[in-house]
């Protein structure tokens, strides 16, 4: 997303200005590649409505090369299946025996073909298909696949999809296809999880929202069809159009329908605002869910055995919501935690955030090596603090790096090691800890008693230091 914005703002627009090409103020590539009608159709077909997904849809429908979807969460493939199902979509995998026969069948009959779950190494026999290598013989267009010469139908469409989140394809594959990244963003996932949470807590509200989105999409499509139909009739009208009774009646019908739809759209927009306001109450649950997912998704950096699917994550999140006390149905809640009554909405949201986080972490912790559990717990804690704006970058970096300032005289050698004293001197550079070395010397008796406790980290710090925020301590 950031790269695409950079290409438009730092490369494309300055180049247009430099070449003196006339352009409209505020022009965006997306507005040239698609329109509201197309976006509405995509939404009805199951494409997520976040900006990144809309851009991906525009790229796939306008690119001259076949699209190769990087789609670990299976959002792009879901859209393609819904979009092309009515056209006889054929779905195959490279590991299937004699799959090339199906490829030839699709090319000859102009059927859409989807290669799902592609590995990094794509069979060389598919190179002519991926690269659109065709030759013209008379009136026919021929494509050679292996030893067979196949008549190419221009209606043929190829979609390539891989579940790998960071694949390394050969350069020629990257050059022959249009790589489209469907990896979900944190904000995009948050919006999708919000719909999931609202559907669980207020199914009536989510149903209204889904119906409203569908109606607005249908209104947009109908208006576009009416406009196109009217323009077609006007363009093909013969003689005096004022004497064409059918054309005039059609014009009146179009005008009346357009006015009705416009009124319905205004009402729908008002309803949309009220529904959105009611749904936003559950935003903290979706936000926490998005944070936890991206933490889990990056666990393979610790060890390559850690892999979790989006479908699995959503199932555990739903389980966490079912186990949250204070709702209308507490059958899935542990008996000891049941409240026996519904709580206020604000308290319910707090309980949802707390319970879903706990259930998700516990589920993931079951599959972690012991040495990684504390690391993951710390990562989750820091992610939550950062989202609240309570994580100070300078202090967090100090905690990560643990710098030491060696070479300073240590007056407390009998109970403070040189290494610890070096850390204290480095900590002095942070404003809130400037007086720490002097306090250690001046109140050495209290500090020594605290350090010699069995678990000093669980006890209050000496003096005024115990009043510091938890993270600072």
Buried (B, 14 or more C-beta within 10 A) or exposed (E): EEEBEEEBEEEEBEEEEEEEEEEEEEEEBBEEBBEBBBBBBBBBBBBBBBBBBBBBBBBBEEBEBBBBBBBBBBBBBBBBBBBBEEEEBBBBEBEEEEBBEBBBEBBBEBBBBBBBBBBEEBEEEBBBBBBBEBEEEEEEBEBEBEEEEBEBBEEBBBBBBBBBBEBEBEEEBEEBBBBBBBBBBEEBBBBBBBBBBBBBBBEEBBEBBEEBBEBBBBBBBBBBEBEEEBEEBEEEEEEEEEEBEEBEEBBEEBEEEBEEBEEBBEEBEEBBEEBEEBBEBBBBBBBBBBBBBEBBBEBBEBEEEBBBEBEEBBEBBBBBBBBBBBBEEBEEBEEEEEEEEBBEEEEBBBBBBBBBBEBBBEBBEEEBEEEBEEEBEEBBEBBBBEBEEEBBEEBBEBEEEEEBBEEBEBEBEEEBEEEBBBBBBBBBEBEBBEEBBEBBEEBBEBBBEBEEEEEEEEEEBBEEBEEEEEBEE
